[in-house]
C-alpha cells in the first residue's frame, strides 16, 4: 500500500536527503497548523498524515544511525 511504498522510498534515501525531507515536512506541518488555526484551511486530515510521515522518516533516519 501507500505506506509501504513511502517507507521503501525513505529507506533508499541517503542520510542527508532524509534529514532535508524531514525538515521540509516539519515546515509544511507548521504552516498547515497555522492555517487551520487562522481558519484558512478546512481539510485538517492532512496534518495527521504529515505527522505520521514525519514519524516514519525520523524512525528510519535513526535506524540508519545518522545524526
Rosetta blueprint (number, residue, H / E / L):
1 X L
2 X H
3 X H
4 X H
5 X H
6 X H
7 X H
8 X H
9 X H
10 X H
11 X H
12 X H
13 X L
14 X L
15 X H
16 X H
17 X H
18 X H
19 X H
20 X H
21 X H
22 X H
23 X H
24 X H
25 X H
26 X H
27 X H
28 X H
29 X H
30 X H
31 X H
32 X H
33 X H
34 X H
35 X H
36 X H
37 X H
38 X H
39 X L
40 X L
41 X L
42 X L
43 X L
44 X L
45 X H
46 X H
47 X H
48 X H
49 X H
50 X H
51 X H
52 X H
53 X H
54 X H
55 X H
56 X H
57 X H
58 X H
59 X H
60 X H
61 X H
62 X H
63 X H
64 X H
65 X L
66 X L
67 X L
